[in-house]
Amino acid sequence: MAGEHIIVMPGRYGADMTRVVALNASSLYLWEALADRDFTVGDAARLLVGRYDVDEATALRDAGAWLDRLRECGVVED
């Protein structure tokens, strides 16, 4: 949408445009790499370490924050 990568949450009668999550480049990478499978924060962190110049502790923190945000938005479940 307008050059942005977004997730639109389904609503009762179709897409709910009031529930949109924008993805930056690293979020989009994780979203695509982990789509359609169960994963852990550790899985996401390993992907970040493998792709970006980031240490494991930072990757774990960032992956945890990413996953927490997706949970808050109702995009993923525990």
PLY file of the C-alpha trace (Angstrom):
ply
format ascii 1.0
element vertex 78
property float x
property float y
property float z
element edge 77
property int vertex1
property int vertex2
end_header
0.00 0.00 0.00
1.61 3.26 -1.15
5.05 1.62 -1.21
4.73 0.31 2.35
4.68 -3.31 3.43
1.71 -3.87 5.69
-0.38 -6.56 7.31
-4.11 -5.88 7.31
-6.04 -7.73 9.94
-9.18 -9.51 8.85
-12.40 -8.04 10.17
-15.83 -9.50 10.56
-16.84 -8.57 7.00
-13.48 -8.40 5.22
-10.30 -6.40 5.75
-10.31 -4.11 8.79
-8.36 -1.05 7.65
-8.32 0.27 11.22
-6.04 -2.64 12.15
-2.96 -2.27 9.97
0.61 -3.19 10.93
3.44 -1.57 8.93
6.63 -3.60 8.44
10.11 -2.16 8.06
12.76 -4.08 6.08
13.88 -6.35 8.91
10.29 -7.03 10.04
9.33 -7.92 6.48
12.32 -10.25 6.22
11.31 -12.07 9.41
7.65 -12.17 8.38
8.47 -13.78 5.04
11.12 -16.15 6.42
8.91 -17.42 9.24
5.55 -17.45 7.47
3.33 -20.50 7.76
5.33 -22.27 10.47
5.78 -22.31 14.21
8.83 -20.39 15.39
10.51 -19.10 18.52
12.17 -15.82 19.40
15.44 -17.71 19.02
14.57 -18.67 15.45
13.89 -15.03 14.59
17.08 -13.90 16.34
19.19 -16.40 14.39
17.77 -15.03 11.14
18.66 -11.48 12.20
22.22 -12.47 13.16
22.64 -14.26 9.83
21.43 -11.35 7.74
22.41 -8.20 9.64
25.53 -7.00 11.43
24.08 -7.54 14.89
25.20 -9.52 17.94
23.09 -12.31 19.42
21.96 -10.35 22.49
20.71 -7.46 20.36
19.05 -9.85 17.93
17.25 -11.64 20.78
16.05 -8.32 22.20
14.88 -7.06 18.81
13.24 -10.37 17.84
11.44 -10.44 21.20
10.17 -6.90 20.72
9.03 -7.76 17.17
7.17 -10.83 18.34
5.61 -8.97 21.29
4.32 -6.30 18.92
2.81 -8.88 16.58
1.10 -10.52 19.57
-0.25 -7.16 20.77
-1.71 -6.56 17.34
-3.25 -10.03 17.24
-1.18 -11.10 14.25
0.38 -14.11 15.98
-0.69 -16.22 18.94
1.31 -18.02 21.61
0 1
1 2
2 3
3 4
4 5
5 6
6 7
7 8
8 9
9 10
10 11
11 12
12 13
13 14
14 15
15 16
16 17
17 18
18 19
19 20
20 21
21 22
22 23
23 24
24 25
25 26
26 27
27 28
28 29
29 30
30 31
31 32
32 33
33 34
34 35
35 36
36 37
37 38
38 39
39 40
40 41
41 42
42 43
43 44
44 45
45 46
46 47
47 48
48 49
49 50
50 51
51 52
52 53
53 54
54 55
55 56
56 57
57 58
58 59
59 60
60 61
61 62
62 63
63 64
64 65
65 66
66 67
67 68
68 69
69 70
70 71
71 72
72 73
73 74
74 75
75 76
76 77
